[in-house]
Amino acid sequence: MSADIKKICTEVCSPAYVFSEEDFETRANLVKETFGENVELCFSIKANPFLLSVMPEAFSKVEVCSPGELEVCKSLEISPEMIIFSGVNKSEEEVRLALEYGVRNITAESRRHVEYINSCAVKMNVECDLLLRLSEESQFGIDGEELLSYIKNRKEYRGFKIAGIHYFTGTQKRRPNAVIKEIDRFMTYIDRIESETGYKIDKIEYGTGLAVDYFKEDAMEEEKARLGEIAPKIRELSQRAKLTVEMGRFFAAPCGYYVTEVMDTKVNDGIRYAILDGGIHQVKYDGQTQGMQIPKITHVRRGLSGEKTGKGSDKWTLCGSLCTTADVISRGVEFTDLQFGDLLVFHRTGAYSMDEGIALLLSRDMPSIYILDKSDELRKVRSRVDTYKYHIPDNI
């Protein structure tokens, strides 16, 4: 961790997210060094679009899964050569917009996608590289038998060249052996493609889905170990075609910090409660259930007012500002002398946390967002958002 927590807390207004450029780069470089130079890295921007403005050199590609994410890339002038246009729901118009911007790497998840992409490219007199997404027991991708048929009939399409396969089956995989077996199955399928069609795949986009640990003290070491265990199999896969490994959460999670203020303290039925100006609408950890898990939290004393809780540590239940008993972030968290006005900084909130919560509930403002750059300077990249506007009818 490179971020100076006290510096952050003196310069931002709660609630706020802070994303560390150095932490993001360190994570990307770790993956690059572990997998080797022959493996390109792709950042799935759905994990955190704000990190696009501080993309490390380790990344060769970004995965874009919606027209909105494409607009974010346009606004930041991300090179279209870097973009892999993906996503389960593509319209013909969205495909056209991507091609118009210059995107030439596009995935297909269905027959309709194949037809849209071919039709648009032909009309625009361009050719793109198509990555057919292979399904594995979910709504995503194309059935293996159907995928083979597109490769067998590849000469029928004039708008694209079938360049390769996109393969991603899910996230938060904790057992490296599961990833290794998955890659073995995938390579067996590649063998089948080559034997039945005589076609040599040029490109592979593979998402490992490696897990991020939110509630363990040795999280970083466990994640490094997972990375190291699958690395030989990743390098083996890279011998089959030009390989791009795509991840979002694994890259982004460790670089985020969520700052929230203690707005009230009380004791109900013998339980100490701290009411925060955040809540489950703003901070969300994968695997958290009814606040039973405790992530890493830094307590920054401000001592504005209020009674002291006494010497030694007390256990607190941390609740947010929503009018629901479900708004419990964590239970049984130990703090020494937690008071009204103090700040709590939740670590590892760099991926999804700012997007997955129920942000519009109660019309509370969405937090400001800052980038902590490599010179240790804070740069605000989004001011607070007044969400009440989304609840006022257009005709008023």
ABEGO torsion letter per residue (X at the ends): XABBAAAAAAABBOBBBBBBAAAAAAAAAAAAAAAEAABBBBBBAAABAAAAAABBAABABBBBABAAAAAAAAAAGBBAAABBBBEABBBAAAAAAAAAAGBABBBBABAAAAAAAAAAAAAAGBBBBBBBBBBBGBABEBBAAAAAAAAAAAAABAABBBAEBBBBAEBGBABAAAAAAAAAAAAAAAAAAAAAAGBBBABBBBBAGBBBBAABAAAAAAAAAAAAAAAAAAAAAAAABBBBBBBAAAAAAAABBBBBBBABBBBBGGBBBBBBABEAAABBBBGBBGGABBBBBBBBBAGABEBBAEBEBBBBBBBBABBBAABBABBGBBBBGBBBGBBBBBBGAABGAAAABBAABGGBBBBBBBBBBAAGBBBBABBBBBAAAAABBAAX
